[in-house]
Amino acid sequence: MSDEKDRFKHVNYLWDKAEADKLEGDEVGLLIYRSNLLGADLRLTNYGGGNTSCKAIAADPLSGDPVEIMWIKGSGGDIGTLKRNGLAALYVERLRELRKVYRGIAHEDEMVELFNHCIYDLDSRAPSIDTPLHGFLPFKHIDHLHPDAAIAIAAAKDGKKITEELFQGQIGWVDWQKPGFDLGLQLKQCLDENPGIRGIMLGSHGLFTWGDTAYESYVNTLEVVEKCAAYLEENFGKKSPVFGGQRISSASLEQRRNQAAVLAPVLRGFCSSERHMIGHFSDDARVLEFINSHDLERLAPLGTSCPDHFLRTKISPLVLELEPDEDLRDTEAVKNKLKGAFEAYREMYRTYYQTCKQENSPAIRDANPVILLYPGIGLFSFAKDKQTARVAAEFYTNAINVMKGAEAISSYTALPRQEAFNIEYWLLEEAKLQRMPKPKALSGKIALVTGSAGGIGKAIAKKFVEEGAVVLINDNDAARLEQAVAEFSANYGKDAFASALLDVTSQAAITQAFAESAIAFGGVDIVVNCAGLSISKPIEEHTDKDWDLLYDVLVKGQFNVTKETVLMMRKQGTGGDIINIVSKNALVSGPNNAGYGSAKAAQLHLSRLNAAELGADQIRVNVVNPDAVISDSKVWEGDWAAGRAKAYGVKVEDLPAFYAKRTLLNQIILPEDIANACFVFVGGQLNKSTGNVLNIDGGVAMAFVR
């Protein structure tokens, strides 16, 4: 196996014979194994892209007779994570019989419904549009992938000639054609006219390769892509400098991140003119090579070639006319400078739609750019959620690779605008979009919850993620934060959150945390001031140190976090929510509580003052007043619990029951109860409400606000 690995320099040989031997005789199992290996190498295909299949004999469930069945990745799946329940299974002969009723390319879409009449497995996933492309080819195992190296040749002006010469006739060629029944027929025709070929290059699109076994198909795919990649590498910089050479130099890593953090909320505001978008930032070396080049101005407007690319990146990016060292501190000046560029992009997109639309085209979608290029700094992408934004950036990086390769061996050609439109606004794509689950209440929203590595803060962060938001979790305790990161990663995945160390008594740490949110997601929409601590002592035992610590964390911390919030929300210009977790103690007098209680009262009134001031910015400020939330709370560790128990003459272990009994509802308050209260304020039903106080204390009559 090491000999096999050594043959490949540009792709990963991952086949494990021992693992594959365990699946001997299980062609579907081998299909899944091969698919997962192919999907694990992003040089072979990208997220959600490509399609794999196998054909094998199975018993007909009605007659018991042996019949040929094709298993193929179902619509919307990803080969890298493919499992058996992600496959569609169809009778091969029935699928091929559909040629008798095919009415021509003008009636392509009606064939998709007919695929359902070919289903073998009643638990099958919906067959993808690529089904006939695999079905009409006779091979037992087939790979259809979108490797950058192959698409670079497929998208080159002389791609057909280069393919013929490079592979000496072993790889066929089919000109660009939208995926569907007709393309399947063209693949079969290409094979019939070129018997013995080992694959077919699809113009501007991708690659088909095959084999009689899963292993043969796998190795064939690797060999073809390896040959394409090696050919490109030999030619980079040969006839001319890559992308025409470097026009400008990149800013330093620190400068790139600083500029990205300052600019991202402004860009997000523009891109969120129709709905809230989540951002992603990349300063990958491949991105910088392209955006810093002389050819950026020529190549970027051409758009991408492969349908997998532009379906996620839009037809073309917006190039920002900003210098790498541009002073971005004057937000209004930056907005004024960029406003015209966004208006021009939207007008370009509307013109593209009006020029290319047909009678039955779906309504125009969001006209804002998805990909924004800042020369010297990096790439920004904005989409409905973090995963979609991240994947869009990855796909545009794939498009950069394609342009680089095509320009090295010939010249890059993008799809004609009409062809691109026919894919983007394809009724089958629209139907796929309509089948997607409706957005959750907080989809597209970014939250920053201080002190969110445990207790109330963590419960709030979890609730927001579960309702569709992305969250910056943080804490001043590195070990506690590390545990929370592991928990969120396991439960929600990497795209649901980011993290930062945050001590709310440090202005530098606050600024850095907000910068992390801007780089990770593009800004912030919801800020919850939850970080806190408690000190319970008789007044004569209270020290200046105690007093200063309480006021620095609770009052000054809330003040400075709010100030940073306002700066970022004003950059976005889309309003937002600030929720301050205060306490019943802000309203109720109790023993041994002068420092904590008065600090909480200051937090409450500061919230009212902020609500009065920030309404013009559509920034709502509301308060949640918990009481006696003991579960998983650092507040109740150590002296505080002992101090409260002493004040009320009860044992520490009896505090939860004691607090519950003094409430009208006789209920113990949990962190999740506070999280639910926060969601009430931000979930969309109270968008016209600010300056309110919501008590979550089980009912303490002395704390009634009105």
N, C-alpha and C positions, 0 to 999 in steps of 0.2 A: 504493500500500500504506500510505503514511503516513496517508492519509485514513481507511482502515479502522481503523488502530491508534487514531486519535484518537477513534473512536466509542466505545471501550471504556475505562472508568475502573476497573472492579472485576474484570476478568479480562484476561489477556494475549492479544493477537492476535499469533500467532507464524507464521502461514502465509507461506511464502516461495514466490511464484509460480514463480520460476526453478527452485527445487528440485522443486516439484511437477510442473512441466512435463516434467522428466526422466523422470517415472514415468507419463506419459500412456499410457493403454491398459493399464496394469498395476493393476487394481483392488485386488489384494491388497497391492501395494507402497504404494498410496495409503492403504489401511486402516492399515498399519503406521505410515506417516508421520503420518497424522491422530492415531492413538492416542498416539504418542510426544509430540506437541505437547500434547494434552489432559492427559496424565499429567505433563507438565512444570510444570503450574500447579496447585498444591495447593488453590487456591480452586475448582477444577473437580472434582477428585476426590482421594482420599487414597491412600496407598501400598497397592498390592494391590487397590484397590477399583475398581469400575466394570467395564464390559464394552463392547466395540465389535465391530462386525461389518460384513461386506459380502456382497452376493450378486452373482454373475457367472456367465456361461455358460462351461462347460469341456467338453472331450471326455470321454465315458464311456470308461474304460480297457478295457472289455470289448467294447462295441459301436462305439465311435467316434462315437456320436451326441452332439449337443450337449445338455447337461443343465444345470440351474440348481444351483449349488453355493453354500453359505453358509460363509464363513470367519469364525470367531469366536474371541476370546481363550479359550484353554484353561483348564481348572480350575487355580486357584492362581497364575495369572500376574499380571503387573503391566503395565498399558498403557504406563506411562512408559518401560519398558525392553523392551517387546514386540518380538520378532523373528519371522520366519516359522516357526521351529520351535516357537514358543509358541502356534500357532494350531491349532484343531480345524477340520476341513473335513467337511461333511456334505451329502448329497443333500437338497435342500429338499423335494422331493415326498415322499420316504420319511419325512422328519421329520413332515410334515403328515399323512401317512397314519396316523401313530400314534394320531390321534384315534379311529380305528375300534376300537382295542383298549383305550383308556383306560377304566378301571373306576370313576373318580371319585376325589374328594379323599382318601378313606381309603386309596387305593392309589397315592399320589403317587410314593413312592420306587421302586417297581418300574419306573417309566418310565425312570429314569436308565440302567438296564442296557440298555434297548431303544435308547437313543441310539447304542449301539455298532453296531447293525444298519444305521444310516444313514451310517456313516463312508464318506467318499469317498477320502481319502488314508490309506493304510495306515501312514504315519509320523505320523499326526495325534496331537496331544495329547488327553488325556481331555476330552470335552465337559463344560462347566460346567453347573450347575443352571439357569443363565439361558438355556440354548440355546433352549428353546421360546418364551421371551419375544421373542427376535429372529426366530425362524423363522416364527411365525404372522403377523408384520407384513410387508407386501408391499414395503417400501422397500429400495432397493439398499444404502444406508449407514445404520447406526443407532448411536447413542451412548446407553449407559445409564450415568449417572454419579451420584455422591453429593456434589453441591456443598452446602456448608454453607448457602448462601443459599436454595437450593431446599428443602432438608430442613427449614429453619426454618419455611417455609410449610407443608410437608407434615406437620410435627409440631405445628402450631398447632391449637388447638381449633376454630377456624373456617377451617381450611386449604382446604377444598373451596370455600367461598364466596369466600374471598380470591383463590384461583386463578381462579375464574370472572370476578370483577370486574377483577382486574389484567390478565388476558390477553383479556378480552372474548370468551370462548368459544373462543379459539384453542388452549388447552391443556386436554386432558381430565383426568379424575380417576378413579383406581381406589383404593378403600379398601384398607387394610392386608391383605395376604395373604402368607403365607410363599412365597418364590420356588419355582417349580416349574411343572408342566404346567398346572395350573388357572389360575395367574396369567397364563400365556401366552394361554390362552383368553379370560381377562377383558380383556387388552389388545386382542385382536382384536375383541372385542365392543364395547369402548369406541370403537375406531376406526370400526366399522360404524355405530354409533349417532351418531357425530359426524364425518361425512366432512369432510375438508379441514382438520382440526386439525394443528398443527405439532409436537405433543408430548403426553405424558401424565405427570401428576404421580402418583407412587405414595405413598399415605398413609403417613406415618412412615418412608418408605424412601428415595426418590430420584426420579430424573427420566429419562424416555425422550424423545429427540429424534431427528430423522432428516432425510434428504435424498436426492435422486436421484443426487447425486455426493458424493464425499468432501468437497469444498469446501463444498457446500451444507449438508451435515450439520454440518460444523465450525462454520460461521458461525451456523447456526440454534442450535446448542448455546450458543455464546458470547452470542448475543442474548438468549436466554431466561434464562440465568444472570445476565447483566448487569442485566436488568429486575428480577429478584428481588432482587439485591443493592442496587440503587438504591432500591427500594421500602423495604427494611429500613432503609437509611441515613436515609431521610427520616423514619422513625418512631422512631429511637432517642431515648429521653428525651422523647418527645412527650407521651405520656399519663401517664408516671411516670418517675422516675429509673431509669437502667439498673440492673437487679437490685435495685431498691428503694433504691438509694443506697449509699454507702460506710459500712460499720459501723466498720471499723478502718483504720489507715494501714499501708502496707507498711514493713517495716524497710528500712534502707539496703542497697544492693547488698552492701557488705562484711559487714554483719550477717546478711543472708540466706545468704550463702555460709558464714559461720562456723557459723551454726545448723544449716545443712544438713549440713555436714561432721561436726559433733558427733553429730547425731541419726541420720544415715543408717545407720550400722552397727547401732544399736539396732533400727531398723525392719527392717533386713535380717534380723536374727536372728529376729524374730517371723515375718516372711514366709517364712523358710526352715525352718519347723517340719517340713515334709514333704520338701523337697529344696532344695538350694542355689539361690538366686535371684540374678540380677544386677539392679542398680538403675539408675535414671536420675532426674535432678533437673531440673526446669524452673521458672524464675521468670519466664516469658513475661508480658508486660503483660496479655494477655487472661486468663491464669490468675489473676493477682493481682486483676484487676478483679472476677472472680467470687468467689474465696475470701475477699475482704475485704468482701463485700457483705452487706446485711441478708437477702437472699433465699437465701443459701447453705444455711441450715438447712432451708428449705422445698424447694428444688429438688434438692439433691444426693441425697437418699434416693429420689427418683423414678426415678433411673437414666436411661439413654440410650434413644433411640428407634430409630435406624437400626441394623439388624443388624450392619453393618460396624463400628459403634462398640462395641456391648456384647460382641461375640464376642472383642474384644481387651481390653476394660476391666473385664469382669465386670458384673454387673447394676447395681451402684452402688459408689461409693467409700467409704472410711473417712475421716471428718473428724476430725482430731486436736484434742482439747481442750487445746491448749497456747497460751500467750501468745507473741507474737512475740519478746519479750525474756525468755522463760522461762530460768531458770538450769538448763542441761542438764549441768552438770559432774558431778553425783552420778548416776552411771549406774544404780545400783540403785534410787534414788528415781524416776528417769524410767521405768525398766522397770515398777516397781510402779504408777506412775500410768497407764501405757498398757496394762497387762496385761488389765484388765477390758474395755477397748474392743476389743481383738483377740478376746477370748473371745466377746464379744457379737456381733461381726461373723461369726465362724465359726458361731455358733449360728444367726444370721439366715440364713446361706447354707445350712446343713444343713436348716433348716425350709423354705426356698424349694425345695430339692431334694425333700424328703419330700412336700411339698404338691403339687408339680407333676409328679412322676415318673410314668411309665407302666410297664406290664409289661415292655416291651422297652428301657427307657431304659438307657444305659450307666451304669456305676458312678459315684458322685459323684467329682468331681475335687477338687483342692486347694481347701480352703475359705478360704484366706487372701485378703485383698484384693490387687488388682493396683494400684489407684490410691489414694494417700493424700494428703489435702489438709491443709496446715498453714497456716492463715490468717496473713497477713502475711509469710509466708516463701516458699511455693511448693508445687509438686506433686512427689511421689515416685511412681515406678512400679517394680514388681518383676516380673520374668518369667524364663523359662528361659535367655535370653541377652540381650545388650545390644540387638541390633536389635529384638527383640520388646518389650523394656521401653521403648525409645525410641519405637517406633511406637505402643505403647499410650498413652504420654503425648501423642503427636500426635493420636491419635484422641479422647482425652478433651478435648483443646483444641478439636477439631472439634465435640464434643458441647456444649461451653460456647458456641461460636458459634451453634449451633442453638438452645440455650435462650435466649440473648440475643435472637436474632431473633424467635423465637416469642413471647416475653414482650413484645416491643416492639409487635407487631401484634395480639396476641390473648392467649392463655395457652398455656404449654407443656404438651404431653401426652406421656407416655412410653408405651411398649408395655405392655399388661397383663402381669403376671408370667408367666402361663401361656404366652402367645405368645413371650415372651422365652426361657422355658425350652425351648420346642419348637424354637427356633433353636439355643440353646446346646448342647442335648443331642440334636440331630438325628442320626439314625443315619448320614446321609451325611457330616455334619461329623466324627463319630466315625471313620468309615472313612478320611476324609482324614487325621486325626491318626494313625491306625494305620499309614498308608502312609509317614509321615515317617521319615527315617533315624533309627536309634537314636542316643541321645546319645553323644558321645565321652567318653573317660575323664575329662577335666577340664571338661566342660560344667558351667556354673554356678559355676565357680571363678574367683577373682580373684587374680592374682599380681603381686607387686612384686619386681623383680630389680634390685638396685643395680648400677650400672655397666653397663647393658644396651644401650648405644649401639654396642658393638663387642666383639670377642673372645668370650670364654666367656659373658659376660653376654648378649650379643645372641643367641648360639646357644641359650641356655636359654630366653630370651623367645620366640624363634621356635618352638622345640619345644613350649612350653606352648600357644601360640596354635594351632598345628597340631593339638594334642590337645583343643582346645575351650575353653581358658581365655581370659579377657581379661587384658591385661597393662598395667601402668604401666611404660613404658620410661623410663629416666632416665640422666643422666650429669652430670658437673661441667663437661664441655666442650660449650659451646653449639653450636659448629659441627658437632661429631661427632653430637650429639643431633639436630640438624636433618637431617642425612643419614639417620640411622636412621628418623626420622619419615617422610621421603619414601619410604624403602624399605618400611616396614611398611604405609604407606598404599597403595602400589602393589600390594603382594603380598597384603594381608589385608583392606583396607578400613577405613573410619573406626570401625566398631563393635568392632573387635578389640583396640584399644589406646587408651591416653591417654599423655601424656608430661609430664615435669616436670624442671626442672633440679635436680640433687641433689648437693650436696657433703656427704659423710657426716661431715665434721668440724664441720658446722654444725647445731646442734640445731634452729634455726629452719627450716633447709632440710628437715630430716628431717620435722618436724611438718607443714610445708607439703606435702611430697610425699604423705604419708599422707592429708592433707585432700583433695588432688586425687583420690586413689584413691577416697575416700569419696564425693565429689561425682560423679565419673564413673561409678562402678560400685556404690557402696554399702558398701564396706569392703575387706577383704583376707582371703584364705585361705592363701596361700602366699607366704612371703617368703624370698628367696634373697640372702644377704649375699655379694656377688660383687665389689664395688668393691675395688680394690687397687692397690698399686704395689710396686716392688722396688728395693732399694738393695744392691749387692754391693761390699763394700770390706773390706780387711784391718782388723782391730780398731783398729789404731793410726790409721787414716785416718777412722774413723767419728766423726762429730760429734754433739753433743747435738741439733742441728737434724735430722740424719738420723734419730736414734733417736726423737725426738718425732714426726716426721712418720710414720714407720712405725707407731708405736703409736697415734697419733691416728686414722689411717685404718683400720688393720687391726683393732686391738683395741677401742679406744674407739668407733670407727665401728660395728663389729658390735654392741657393747654397747648403744649408744643406739638403733640401728635395731631391735634386738630388743626393747628396752624399749617403744618406740612400737608395735611389732607386738603385744605382749602387751596393751597398753591397748585396741587396736582389736578384737582377737580376743575379749577378755573382754566387750566391749560386745555383740558378736554372739552369744556363747555357743554357738558351733558348732565349737569347736576349731580346728585348723589345723596347718600345717607350716612349720617354719623349717629351711632348709638353709644351712649355712655352707660356702662354698667355701674350703677351707684349703690344704693343700699337703703333699706328701711330706716337705717340709722340717720339718714339725711333729714328725716322728718320726725323721728321719735327720740326722745331723751332717755338715756339709760345710764346706769352707774358705771364708773371706771372707764369712761369712753370719750373723754374730752377731746383728745387729739384726733382719733379716728372719726368720731361722729361729726366734728366740726369740719374736717377735711371732706367728708362725704357731702355735707351741706354745701360746701363751696363748689364741689363738683356739680351738684344739682343746679345751683343758680348759674354757674358758668355755662351749663347746657342751655338754659333759658336765654341767656345773653347771646350765645352763639346762634341760636335759632332765630332770634330777632334780627341779627345782623346778616345772616347768610341766605335768607329767603329769596332775595333778589337773584341769587345765583342758582336757585332751584336746589339748594342743598338743605336737606331736612335734618334736624337735630332732635333726637328723642332720647328718652331715658327709660331704662328698665331697672327697677328696684327689687333686687332679691333680698331674701333674709334667710340666714342659717343654712346656706348650702354647704354642707360638710363633706360630701362625697368627693374624693380625689382632689381636694383643695389644699394648696400649700398654706392658705390663710389659716387653716385650722391645725396646722402642725405646730408643735412646741408650745410656747407660752400663751398664745392667744386662746386656745381652747381651755387651758388651765385657768386663765384669767377670767374668762366668761363663766366657767363653772363655779369659780370662787365667788364671783359677783352675785350669782343666783343661788348659791348654796346647794349645788347639786354635784354629782360626780361627773367627770369628763365623759365617761361612756354613756351617761344618761342624757347628754345634751340633745341629741336628735329628737328623742321622745319629748323632752322638756319643751323644746321649741315648737314641736308639732301641737302639743296640748294647749299652748297659749294662743293658737290661731283659731279663727272661726270655722275653718274647714277640717281642723285636726289632721293636717297633712304634712308629711316630710317633703321638703323642697329638694329637687334633684337638679344637677347641671342641665339635663335635657329640658327641664321646664323653662329655664332661662333661655336656652337656645330656641325653643318654640316661640317665646315672646319676641325675641329679636327677629325671627322670620316673619312674624305678624307685621312688623314695621316695614320690612323690605320686600315682601312677597308680591307686591303689586296692588294690594287692596287699600293701602293707606298712603298713596302717593300724594295726597293733598293734606297730609297731616304732619305738623311739626310742633315742637315745643311741648310735647306730651310726656307724661310720666305713667308708666305701666308697672304697678306693683305685682310682683310674683312672690308672695310671702305667706300664702295659705289663708290670708285674711287677718290683718292686724288693724283693728279699728283705729288705733292711735295714729296709724300711718296713712289713713284716708286723705287724699289730697283735697278733695272737695266734699 
